Amino acid sequence: MPASAGYFFILSGGTLFSIYFTMAKLFFIAVFTAIALLSACSDMQTPADSATFAAEFSLQDLNGNTVKLSDYRGRVVLLEFWATWCPPCRAAIPDIEKIHQKYKDKGLVVLAISLDKGDWSFVKSFLVSYGITYAVLKGTDDIPERYKVRSIPTTMILDKTGKIIKRYVGFGTEENFEKDIKVLL
């Protein structure tokens, strides 16, 4: 008889149950984590309801200045909901930065709402290390609910009147953003 087969005979029924229970728990945790990551990484684009205007906000940037969404009426806005701890959010930064650099002088504004909690000095150092030059705002607890943000990253393209034209749930690409932005500029 193989040595491993004897090992299971030595274990008591309670210990064997405990091993099976732990393995089942780990399996379900792995499945739920995979589902959550896949939903956050999907490039799901949805056209926004034709009557949906972006909710007004007044948020602080990382320097303490107040920024209102209405200040950008007349400009196309890429509104990004993200956090430093989110891998798909970090992966999207280079594409958003490229879009910002390419279209900032043509009427596009990028506003990234950080859903990080706690020490904002970390977020500031994160911006420097990632080379982010677009505006980053401190999100408040009510912002995700007001914008129906269920996972991050979530990106919205707003037209010049403040209407939400496109919503990306998960990782969006430079090509997709550019296609939607160019027709609005």
ZAGUSE-496048 format. One record per residue (C-alpha): residue in three letters; y, x, z. Coordinates in steps of 0.1 Angstrom, whole numbers, plus 5000, padded with zeros to 4 digits. Layout:
BEGIN
ALAYXZ;...
% end
This chain:
BEGIN
MET500050005000;PRO503550144991;ALA505650265020;SER508350015012;ALA506049725015;GLY505149825050;TYR508849835059;PHE509249465054;PHE506249395076;ILE507849585104;LEU511049375103;SER511049065124;GLY511748725108;GLY515348715122;THR516149065109;LEU514748975074;PHE516848655074;SER519948855084;ILE519449095055;TYR518948815030;PHE522048635045;THR524148945042;MET523049005006;ALA523848644997;LYS527248675013;LEU528048994994;PHE526848824962;PHE529148524966;ILE532048754975;ALA531448954943;VAL531248644922;PHE534448494936;THR536248824933;ALA535148854896;ILE536348504889;ALA539748574905;LEU540248904886;LEU539148754853;SER541548464857;ALA544448704865;CYS543548924836;SER543348654810;ASP545948644784;MET546348264786;GLN549448144767;THR550547794770;PRO553547634754;ALA555647474781;ASP556347104783;SER559347034760;ALA561346894789;THR560747174814;PHE563747364825;ALA563447664848;ALA564447584884;GLU567647744895;PHE567348024920;SER569648254939;LEU567748574949;GLN568648924960;ASP567949224939;LEU566649534957;ASN570249654963;GLY571149334981;ASN573149174953;THR572748804947;VAL571348704913;LYS571348344900;LEU569348234870;SER572348034858;ASP574248354854;TYR572048424823;ARG572548094804;GLY573248184768;ARG570648464770;VAL566948464764;VAL565148544797;LEU561748704803;LEU560848594838;GLU557948784854;PHE556248704886;TRP554349004899;ALA553649234929;THR553049604934;TRP549549554947;CYS548349364916;PRO546549584891;PRO547149354860;CYS550849334870;ARG551049714870;ALA549249724837;ALA551849494822;ILE554849704832;PRO554949944802;ASP554949654777;ILE557649474796;GLU559749794798;LYS559449844761;ILE560549484754;HIS563449534778;GLN564549854761;LYS564249714726;TYR566049384731;LYS568449424761;ASP571349474737;LYS570349184715;GLY570548904742;LEU567348944762;VAL567348974800;VAL564249064820;LEU564048934856;ALA560949044875;ILE560448844907;SER558449054932;LEU556148854955;ASP555649154977;LYS556049105014;GLY557449355040;ASP559049685034;TRP561249675003;SER561750055003;PHE558250074990;VAL559049844961;LYS562150054953;SER560050374952;PHE557450194931;LEU560150104905;VAL561250474903;SER557650594900;TYR556850344872;GLY560150394854;ILE561250034857;THR564849974845;TYR564949594843;ALA566149384872;VAL563649324901;LEU564349044925;LYS562948964960;GLY560948654957;THR561048394985;ASP558148184998;ASP559147874978;ILE559548044944;PRO555948044933;GLU555647674942;ARG558847584924;TYR557647764892;LYS553947654896;VAL552748014898;ARG549148004908;SER548248364899;ILE550048684890;PRO551148814868;THR552748504853;THR555448544827;MET557748284813;ILE560048304783;LEU563148094787;ASP565448004758;LYS569248034759;THR569547694776;GLY567047774804;LYS564147584790;ILE560747734796;ILE559347794760;LYS556247984768;ARG554148064799;TYR551648354801;VAL549148344829;GLY547648684833;PHE548249004815;GLY550548954785;THR551049204757;GLU554149344741;GLU553149194707;ASN552948844722;PHE556148874742;GLU557949014711;LYS556748734688;ASP558048464712;ILE561348644720;LYS562348734684;VAL562548374673;LEU564848284703;LEU567348574699;
% end
